[in-house]
Amino acid sequence: MSDAKKINNAQKMLLSGREYVGIHRIDGPLIFIRDTHPIGYRELVECVGPDGDTRMGMVLDTSHDIVVAQIFEGTSGLTMPDTKVRFRGKPLTLGVSKKMLGRVFNGMGQPIDGGPAPVGELELDINGKPINPTSREYPRDFIQTGISVIDGMNTLIRGQKLPIFSGNGLPHNELASQIARQAKIRGTSSEFAVVFVAMGVKHDVAQFFIHAFEETGVLENVALFLSLADDPSIERLITPRTALTLAEHLAFSHDMHVLVIMTDIANYCESLREISTIRGEIPSRKGYPGYLYSDLAELYERSGMLKGFKGTITQLPILTMPNDDISHPIPDLTGYITEGQIVFEREMYGRNIYPPIAGLPSLSRLMKDGIGDGMTREDHPHLASQLFAAYSYVKDVRNLASVIGEEELTPLDHQYLEFGEYFERKFVSQKQNEERTIEQTLDLGWEAVKKLPPEELHRITEEELQKYYGQ
């Protein structure tokens, strides 16, 4: 390190210990401090109230004139002339360790399961480090979730970002729990772990996740980060960053394959909008801040495969679309950043189909590179394409039947209706504790296409028809 850099760091340490008495303004969870030394964005803050109680906070905005910080525990009891503020000169960090698997933490990374805090192997900045795009590897390896409609038609690939678009009241929590229990990478000896992040959830939902993992015995491979609905908004913004910091340590220091499941991104964005409003920022679409896209990208882009590392991070963000509107800013911007989406359909849920995943709007953009001979099975690409095409025609036939009546349909149309019913009830629908291998999934897909005459199966080769259709 050069002498100039050493002097600069020494000056920063000296200034970071400086204490400021009195603050300019208090607005909700925010405090405003004037005439400070140069402060860094997301720098950690110590705030001491008149009663001597110390609270932690984070810098949200910094300029020559004023610094804005949000206090994690809230500002109740603070007074403007008597409050003391000290800037720590560093961002919020987390002590990470492999021993955090099997534990339950709050959004700040503090254990809430009654056990002692694990001894950290490293102290890492929760904001992560920028990843050079040229150091990334293209995701290719298939992750088996045990859920047919995902494995067969919207395949999850190791290192992918594949969000789930749901709605209020739909079983996205149940699906998230099932994926966390069942997900595995076949044909590899590398360890597999799940980092589960719940933001803005109610107490009963948090208990559901904890009990689901305890009862099935998978909790020892899962680290849970829970930010409850009554926790401060700023904690909701920190929670995914804390969890992703652990995921990066497990993946790139311990060569583990990590699946990060985050629910609910909509609650995260609501907190972002709330804090933006308090700060007086000019709102963008639907009142969300103009930097919503870059903020979400900051989270999503912390997944992937890196050259020179055996470990990987795969993300399954879950968001509830307000009013089931897929064009809402949250799902809209998420779709630009991620590699596809799994979309829930309320009409299917009303017919008791679980998981109610809509066949046509759902998409996995990396699926084509992770399926086929040597990865899943040689018939997988053509069978999935045929299922999509046939189910698309089923939707058209159902719309036609609603106008002219089923009795006016052709015999072929009736065969497609029979295929659609079998496809939804046998292929898509399965129990919450039912795990299917990829071979079972593909065999169910062939049973579905057998409801159609072979001359309708234009996307399947003659060799595949002879091998699978005639069985």
Beta strands, then each sheet from edge to edge (+ up, - down):
strand 1: 19-21
strand 2: 25-27
strand 3: 30-34
strand 4: 43-48
strand 5: 54-62
strand 6: 66-71
strand 7: 84-91
strand 8: 93-96
strand 9: 104-106
strand 10: 122-125
strand 11: 136-137
strand 12: 142-144
strand 13: 156-157
strand 14: 164-166
strand 15: 184-185
strand 16: 192-201
strand 17: 222-228
strand 18: 257-263
strand 19: 304-306
strand 20: 312-320
strand 21: 340-343
strand 22: 363-364
sheet 1: 1+ 7- 4+ 5- 6+ 3- 2+
sheet 2: 8+ 10-
sheet 3: 9+ 17+ 16+ 18+ 20+ 14+ 21+ 22-
sheet 4: 9+ 17+ 16+ 18+ 20+ 19- 11+
sheet 5: 13+ 12- 15+
end
